[in-house]
Structures are given as structure tokens and as C-alpha cells.
Amino acid sequence: MISRAARVPAPVYFVLAGLVVGAIPGIGVIRLPPDVVFYGFLPPLLYAAAFQTAPLEARANWREILVLAFGLTAATLFVVGGIAWAFVGALGGAAAFVLGAVLAPTDPVSATTVIGKSAAPSRLRTILESESLVNDGIGLVAFSVAVTAATHGTFSVTDGIVKFLQLSAGGVAFGLALGFVVERLRRRVHALPVEAAVSVATPYVAYIAADRLHVSGVLATVAVGIYLGWRFDHRAELLTFWNVLTFVLSSALFVLLGAQLRPVLRGLHGYSPWTLARDAALVFAAVMLVRAVWVLVMPHGSWRDRVVLGWAGMRGALSLAAALSIPAAVVHRNEILFLTFTTIVGGLLLLAVPFPWLLDHLAGGDERDAG
């Protein structure tokens, strides 16, 4: 209700609530294990966002989606990693590029929750949501490669490319195969409770089974969601159920995200507040700047579309879960975790809050141009 009245996206309030709860004296430290995000929250949220993508608009804008999902993700990894290596004194080369991999993908939950509920044109919503779904899997694959290199101290470009292709292609192939099977099964099911149970089980089967097969669980979940969303008509009651489920899950996830400030700060010793603030501002600026430059030089879309696409680059719980999953053997793990957290919160507060105003301003410019 406050979000609608103030026109500030609801995730901002949930993160602030988590920050307040985490700071209340007497309340124990609230920790968010990465497996809770990867295996509990992520599969249904990814699946819901995937099967609700608009197929015609996604096909019409596939160039923009791939340029953002592949090109911008790679550019963010190397630019942010390079800047962190050069200017953040606490990080060495390996840790800096692990940080770049953590922050490379935009967050599917943030994109769907913040952008999908705004007054953004449907075309831009489709591009942003599709980008976040695809670059999510790509970013986590790159993250696993970067962590392996940081842990072992060596890196082979050939091995990295082979592992990337194996995880990505294998995840997509597994998701499509599962989607084919689930589609045939659900067409024979006519009881709504059974259909709902199969629908909820599908993303978990896709994610966990793909992960056990050593391919990308994220891309498998996205692939099965897109396949079923484009080929299978969901009942209105089932869509209502999914809307409620995703609202509850995303709300809880953003509150838990905000509550992580306390345990994150506990892991930092020997750093002055000024040093921490400077490094956080530098990394956040690098993440936002590389996206702004990349989007502005894209060959497609009006300048207003590019402003919106460049502005809507929030990170979220996915990046935090990745940072939390970094092995203790990786040097400067706590610094990576802190810089990830501040980039997430900074994006939600500085980008999501003025987003409705930005859309109104750009829409007003369109009307003036038309007149």
C-alpha cells in the first residue's frame, strides 16, 4: 500500500525493513545460507518469470536481449574486475575478477519485481526481464569458472571456454527436454490441485537435476519455463496462484537480503569507514557506468529506450548468494561480500526509487515530440 501511494518499488521497502530488523539490539544474527537462495527461492522465481515472458516481443527483440545478456555480462565482468584490481587495494587480481563475475548479471527477481510492476513499455519490460533471465545463468557459469581459477591459482582459457559451453548448452538442453516431458504430462492432467503440484515441482526438478548432472540449473529452469510458457496455456487460477507465491517469496527474499548487513560487517576487520565507503562507491560506479556506456552505443532503440535500459541494471539476491557461496580459501572473500552487498543496496535505493519519475519524464518527452 505504501509502495503504491509513494510510487516507490516495494523491494526498496522490504530491503529497508531487513536493514532495520538486522540492526535491532537483542535479535540474533540472521544469516542467509547460499543454498537457501539457490535451491529454495531461485527455482520458482526464475520459472515464474520465464513462463510469463511475452513470446512475440521476446522474438522481435532477440538481438537486444542477446547483446545485453552475453555482451554486457562479459563486459561487466572484465571492466569491473579490472577496475577493482587496479583501484581497490584490498583485492588481488583473482579476487577482483571473482567480484566482477558476481556482479556481472542483473537480478531476475529485481527486474521482474521492480520493472515488471512499473509503467515501463511492455517491449522494454520484456527485454529487461529476458536479459536478466539469460545473463543470470551465464553469470553464474562465469562465476564458477572464476572461483575455480581463484581457488587453484591457475587459469586455462581453453578449459574455461569448454566448461562454460558445457554448463550452458547442457543446462538449456536439459531444460527443453524436461519441458517436452512436462508438457505431455500436464495435458493429461485436468485436476487443478494436481496441475498446481506439477507446476511447483517442475522448477525444482529442473534446477536440482541439472545441478546434479553438472550443467547449469539456472539455464535449465529458465529453458523449461520459457518452453512451457510459450507452448502451454496456463489456467487463470494457476496464474493467480503463481502471482501470490512469487510475491511472498520475493518479499521474504528482499527482507532477508537487507538483514545481511550485520553479518557482512562482522567479517571486516582493520578497514576504516572511509576506505570501505570509497571502495563501495567505486565498484558501484563501475557497474553502473559500464552498463550506461554499453546501452548508449547499442545500435537499436530510441535514446529514451536506451536511458531506461541503462538505468534498470539492479543487482539482487542472486549476486549476494553467489558471493556467500565463495569458498573460504578465496582470499578477501569478506571484502567481495561487502562490495556485493553495497552494490545491491545502492542499486535498489539509487536506481529503483527514482525509476517511476524517470518513466514519467521520458513519457512526457514522447508526448511533446509527438505534438
C-alpha positions as CSV (number, residue, x, y, z in Angstrom):
1,M,0.0,0.0,0.0
2,I,2.8,2.4,0.8
3,S,4.6,1.5,-2.4
4,R,1.5,2.3,-4.5
5,A,0.9,5.6,-2.7
6,A,4.6,6.8,-2.8
7,R,5.3,5.2,-6.2
8,V,8.5,3.6,-4.8
9,P,9.0,0.0,-5.8
10,A,8.1,-2.4,-3.0
11,P,11.6,-4.2,-2.9
12,V,13.1,-0.9,-1.6
13,Y,10.8,-1.1,1.5
14,F,11.5,-4.8,2.0
15,V,15.3,-4.2,1.9
16,L,15.0,-1.3,4.3
17,A,12.8,-3.4,6.6
18,G,15.5,-6.1,6.6
19,L,18.2,-3.5,7.4
20,V,16.1,-2.3,10.4
21,V,15.4,-5.8,11.7
22,G,19.0,-6.8,11.4
23,A,20.1,-3.7,13.4
24,I,17.6,-4.2,16.3
25,P,19.5,-5.0,19.6
26,G,18.8,-8.4,21.0
27,I,17.9,-10.0,17.7
28,G,20.3,-12.7,16.7
29,V,22.3,-12.5,13.5
30,I,20.1,-13.5,10.6
31,R,22.2,-15.4,8.1
32,L,21.2,-16.3,4.6
33,P,22.9,-19.6,3.5
34,P,23.5,-19.5,-0.3
35,D,21.9,-22.9,-0.7
36,V,18.6,-21.5,0.6
37,V,18.7,-19.0,-2.2
38,F,19.9,-21.3,-4.9
39,Y,17.7,-24.3,-4.1
40,G,14.8,-22.7,-2.2
41,F,14.0,-19.3,-3.6
42,L,15.6,-19.2,-7.1
43,P,13.9,-22.1,-8.9
44,P,10.3,-21.0,-8.6
45,L,11.1,-17.3,-9.1
46,L,13.1,-18.0,-12.2
47,Y,10.4,-20.3,-13.6
48,A,7.6,-17.8,-12.9
49,A,9.4,-15.0,-14.7
50,A,10.3,-17.3,-17.6
51,F,6.9,-18.7,-18.3
52,Q,5.3,-15.2,-18.2
53,T,7.6,-13.7,-20.8
54,A,5.8,-12.4,-23.9
55,P,6.9,-14.8,-26.7
56,L,6.2,-12.4,-29.6
57,E,8.0,-9.5,-28.1
58,A,10.9,-11.7,-27.0
59,R,11.3,-13.0,-30.5
60,A,11.0,-9.5,-32.0
61,N,13.8,-8.1,-29.7
62,W,16.1,-11.1,-29.6
63,R,19.1,-9.1,-30.8
64,E,18.8,-6.6,-28.0
65,I,18.3,-9.4,-25.5
66,L,21.4,-11.4,-26.6
67,V,23.6,-8.3,-26.9
68,L,22.7,-7.4,-23.3
69,A,22.7,-10.9,-21.9
70,F,26.0,-12.1,-23.5
71,G,27.9,-8.9,-24.4
72,L,27.1,-6.7,-21.5
73,T,27.6,-9.6,-19.0
74,A,31.1,-10.2,-20.3
75,A,32.0,-6.5,-20.5
76,T,30.8,-6.0,-16.9
77,L,32.9,-9.0,-15.7
78,F,36.1,-7.7,-17.2
79,V,35.6,-3.9,-16.7
80,V,34.5,-4.2,-13.0
81,G,37.2,-6.9,-12.4
82,G,39.9,-4.7,-14.0
83,I,38.8,-1.5,-12.1
84,A,38.6,-3.4,-8.8
85,W,42.1,-4.9,-9.4
86,A,43.6,-1.5,-10.2
87,F,41.9,0.7,-7.6
88,V,40.6,-1.4,-4.7
89,G,43.8,-2.0,-2.7
90,A,42.4,-5.0,-0.7
91,L,41.7,-7.1,-3.7
92,G,44.2,-9.0,-5.8
93,G,43.7,-10.0,-9.4
94,A,41.9,-13.3,-8.8
95,A,39.5,-11.8,-6.1
96,A,38.8,-8.8,-8.3
97,F,37.6,-10.9,-11.2
98,V,35.5,-13.1,-8.9
99,L,33.9,-9.9,-7.8
100,G,33.3,-9.0,-11.5
101,A,31.7,-12.3,-12.1
102,V,29.4,-11.9,-9.0
103,L,28.2,-8.5,-10.2
104,A,28.1,-9.2,-13.9
105,P,24.4,-10.5,-14.1
106,T,21.4,-8.3,-13.3
107,D,19.0,-10.0,-10.9
108,P,15.8,-11.7,-12.3
109,V,13.9,-11.1,-9.1
110,S,14.7,-7.4,-9.1
111,A,14.0,-7.0,-12.8
112,T,10.6,-8.7,-12.6
113,T,9.6,-7.1,-9.3
114,V,10.7,-3.5,-10.0
115,I,10.4,-3.2,-13.8
116,G,7.5,-5.6,-14.4
117,K,5.2,-3.7,-12.0
118,S,6.1,-0.3,-13.3
119,A,4.7,1.8,-16.1
120,A,7.5,0.8,-18.5
121,P,6.5,0.0,-22.0
122,S,5.9,-3.8,-22.5
123,R,8.7,-4.0,-25.0
124,L,11.3,-2.7,-22.5
125,R,9.9,-4.9,-19.7
126,T,10.3,-8.0,-22.0
127,I,13.9,-7.0,-22.9
128,L,14.9,-6.4,-19.3
129,E,13.2,-9.5,-17.9
130,S,14.6,-11.7,-20.7
131,E,18.1,-10.2,-20.3
132,S,18.1,-10.9,-16.6
133,L,16.9,-14.5,-17.1
134,V,19.6,-15.3,-19.6
135,N,22.5,-13.4,-18.1
136,D,21.7,-15.0,-14.7
137,G,22.7,-18.4,-15.9
138,I,25.7,-17.0,-17.9
139,G,26.9,-15.0,-15.0
140,L,26.8,-18.0,-12.6
141,V,28.7,-20.1,-15.1
142,A,31.4,-17.4,-15.4
143,F,31.4,-17.2,-11.6
144,S,32.1,-20.9,-11.2
145,V,35.0,-20.6,-13.7
146,A,36.4,-17.5,-11.8
147,V,36.1,-19.2,-8.4
148,T,37.9,-22.3,-9.7
149,A,40.7,-20.2,-11.1
150,A,41.0,-18.2,-7.8
151,T,41.0,-21.4,-5.7
152,H,43.6,-23.2,-7.7
153,G,45.7,-20.2,-8.6
154,T,45.8,-21.1,-12.3
155,F,43.5,-20.5,-15.3
156,S,43.3,-22.0,-18.7
157,V,41.4,-20.1,-21.3
158,T,40.6,-23.2,-23.3
159,D,39.4,-25.1,-20.2
160,G,37.3,-22.1,-19.2
161,I,35.6,-21.9,-22.6
162,V,34.9,-25.6,-22.6
163,K,33.4,-25.6,-19.1
164,F,31.3,-22.5,-20.0
165,L,29.9,-24.2,-23.1
166,Q,29.3,-27.5,-21.3
167,L,27.4,-25.9,-18.4
168,S,25.4,-23.5,-20.6
169,A,24.4,-25.8,-23.5
170,G,23.8,-28.7,-21.2
171,G,21.5,-26.7,-19.0
172,V,19.5,-25.4,-21.9
173,A,19.2,-28.9,-23.5
174,F,18.1,-30.5,-20.2
175,G,15.5,-27.8,-19.6
176,L,14.0,-28.2,-23.1
177,A,13.9,-31.9,-22.8
178,L,12.2,-31.7,-19.4
179,G,9.7,-29.1,-20.8
180,F,8.8,-31.5,-23.5
181,V,8.0,-34.3,-21.0
182,V,6.1,-32.0,-18.6
183,E,4.0,-30.5,-21.4
184,R,2.8,-34.0,-22.4
185,L,2.1,-34.8,-18.7
186,R,0.2,-31.7,-17.9
187,R,-2.1,-32.0,-21.0
188,R,-3.3,-35.2,-19.4
189,V,-4.0,-33.7,-16.0
190,H,-7.3,-31.9,-15.5
191,A,-7.5,-31.6,-11.7
192,L,-6.3,-28.1,-10.7
193,P,-4.5,-29.3,-7.4
194,V,-2.5,-31.9,-9.3
195,E,-1.7,-29.4,-12.0
196,A,-0.5,-26.9,-9.4
197,A,1.6,-29.5,-7.7
198,V,3.3,-30.5,-11.0
199,S,3.8,-26.8,-11.8
200,V,5.5,-26.1,-8.5
201,A,7.7,-29.3,-8.7
202,T,8.8,-28.5,-12.3
203,P,11.4,-25.8,-11.5
204,Y,12.8,-27.7,-8.6
205,V,13.2,-30.8,-10.7
206,A,14.9,-28.8,-13.5
207,Y,17.3,-26.9,-11.2
208,I,18.3,-29.7,-8.8
209,A,18.6,-32.5,-11.5
210,A,20.6,-30.2,-13.8
211,D,22.9,-29.3,-11.0
212,R,23.5,-32.9,-10.2
213,L,24.3,-33.5,-13.8
214,H,26.9,-30.8,-13.6
215,V,25.1,-28.4,-16.0
216,S,23.6,-25.0,-15.4
217,G,20.5,-25.4,-13.2
218,V,19.6,-21.8,-13.7
219,L,19.5,-22.1,-17.5
220,A,17.7,-25.4,-17.3
221,T,15.0,-23.7,-15.1
222,V,14.7,-20.7,-17.5
223,A,14.6,-23.0,-20.5
224,V,11.8,-25.2,-19.2
225,G,9.8,-22.1,-18.1
226,I,10.1,-20.4,-21.4
227,Y,9.2,-23.7,-23.3
228,L,6.1,-24.3,-21.2
229,G,5.1,-20.6,-21.2
230,W,5.2,-20.4,-25.0
231,R,3.6,-23.8,-25.7
232,F,1.2,-24.3,-22.9
233,D,-1.8,-22.2,-21.8
234,H,-1.9,-21.8,-18.0
235,R,-5.3,-21.6,-16.3
236,A,-6.2,-18.3,-14.8
237,E,-6.4,-19.9,-11.3
238,L,-2.9,-21.3,-11.7
239,L,-1.5,-17.9,-12.7
240,T,-3.2,-16.3,-9.7
241,F,-1.5,-18.9,-7.5
242,W,1.9,-18.2,-9.0
243,N,1.4,-14.4,-8.6
244,V,0.8,-14.9,-4.9
245,L,3.6,-17.4,-4.5
246,T,6.2,-15.2,-6.2
247,F,5.0,-12.1,-4.2
248,V,5.6,-14.0,-0.9
249,L,8.9,-15.5,-2.0
250,S,10.3,-12.3,-3.4
251,S,9.2,-10.2,-0.4
252,A,10.8,-12.6,2.0
253,L,14.0,-12.7,-0.1
254,F,14.4,-9.0,-0.1
255,V,13.9,-8.7,3.6
256,L,16.5,-11.4,4.2
257,L,18.8,-9.6,1.8
258,G,18.6,-6.4,3.9
259,A,19.2,-8.3,7.1
260,Q,22.6,-9.5,5.8
261,L,24.4,-6.1,6.6
262,R,25.2,-7.2,10.1
263,P,26.9,-10.5,9.3
264,V,28.7,-8.9,6.3
265,L,30.1,-6.1,8.5
266,R,31.2,-8.6,11.1
267,G,33.6,-10.2,8.6
268,L,35.5,-6.9,8.1
269,H,38.4,-6.0,10.3
270,G,41.1,-3.4,10.0
271,Y,39.3,-1.2,7.4
272,S,38.4,2.4,8.1
273,P,34.9,3.6,7.2
274,W,36.3,5.9,4.7
275,T,38.1,3.1,2.8
276,L,35.0,1.0,2.8
277,A,32.8,3.8,1.6
278,R,35.3,4.8,-1.2
279,D,35.7,1.2,-2.4
280,A,31.9,0.6,-2.4
281,A,31.3,3.9,-4.3
282,L,34.0,3.0,-6.9
283,V,32.6,-0.5,-7.6
284,F,29.0,0.7,-7.7
285,A,30.0,3.5,-10.2
286,A,31.9,1.0,-12.3
287,V,28.9,-1.4,-12.5
288,M,26.6,1.4,-13.5
289,L,29.0,3.1,-15.9
290,V,29.8,0.1,-18.0
291,R,26.0,-0.6,-18.4
292,A,25.3,3.0,-19.3
293,V,28.1,3.1,-21.9
294,W,27.2,-0.3,-23.4
295,V,23.5,0.6,-23.8
296,L,24.1,4.0,-25.3
297,V,26.3,2.6,-28.1
298,M,23.8,-0.2,-28.9
299,P,22.6,0.2,-32.5
300,H,18.9,-0.5,-31.7
301,G,16.2,1.5,-30.0
302,S,15.5,5.2,-29.4
303,W,17.6,7.3,-27.0
304,R,14.8,7.1,-24.4
305,D,14.7,3.3,-24.6
306,R,18.4,3.3,-24.0
307,V,18.1,5.5,-21.0
308,V,15.6,3.2,-19.4
309,L,17.6,0.1,-20.3
310,G,20.8,1.7,-18.9
311,W,19.1,2.8,-15.7
312,A,17.4,-0.6,-14.9
313,G,20.5,-2.6,-14.0
314,M,19.8,-3.6,-10.4
315,R,21.6,-6.4,-8.8
316,G,19.9,-8.6,-6.2
317,A,19.9,-11.7,-4.0
318,L,21.4,-13.8,-6.8
319,S,24.7,-11.9,-6.6
320,L,24.6,-12.0,-2.8
321,A,24.1,-15.7,-2.8
322,A,27.0,-16.2,-5.2
323,A,29.2,-14.1,-3.0
324,L,28.1,-16.0,0.1
325,S,29.0,-19.3,-1.7
326,I,32.6,-18.3,-2.3
327,P,34.9,-20.8,-0.5
328,A,36.8,-19.5,2.5
329,A,40.0,-20.5,0.6
330,V,39.5,-17.5,-1.7
331,V,41.5,-14.6,-0.3
332,H,39.5,-11.4,0.5
333,R,36.2,-13.2,0.5
334,N,34.7,-10.8,3.1
335,E,35.7,-7.8,1.1
336,I,33.9,-9.3,-2.0
337,L,30.8,-9.9,0.1
338,F,30.8,-6.4,1.4
339,L,31.2,-4.8,-2.1
340,T,28.5,-7.0,-3.4
341,F,26.0,-6.1,-0.7
342,T,26.7,-2.3,-1.1
343,T,26.2,-2.6,-4.9
344,I,22.9,-4.4,-4.4
345,V,21.5,-1.9,-1.9
346,G,22.9,1.1,-3.8
347,G,21.2,-0.1,-6.9
348,L,17.8,-0.5,-5.2
349,L,18.0,2.8,-3.4
350,L,19.5,5.0,-6.1
351,L,18.1,3.4,-9.2
352,A,14.7,1.8,-8.2
353,V,13.4,4.7,-6.2
354,P,13.5,7.4,-9.0
355,F,12.5,4.9,-11.7
356,P,8.8,5.9,-11.8
357,W,9.8,9.5,-12.1
358,L,12.2,8.7,-14.9
359,L,9.5,6.9,-16.8
360,D,7.0,9.8,-16.4
361,H,9.6,12.2,-17.6
362,L,10.5,10.2,-20.7
363,A,6.8,9.6,-21.5
364,G,6.3,13.3,-21.3
365,G,9.1,13.8,-23.7
366,D,7.5,11.4,-26.1
367,E,4.2,13.3,-26.0
368,R,6.0,16.6,-26.6
369,D,7.8,15.0,-29.6
370,A,4.5,13.7,-31.0
371,G,2.9,17.1,-30.6
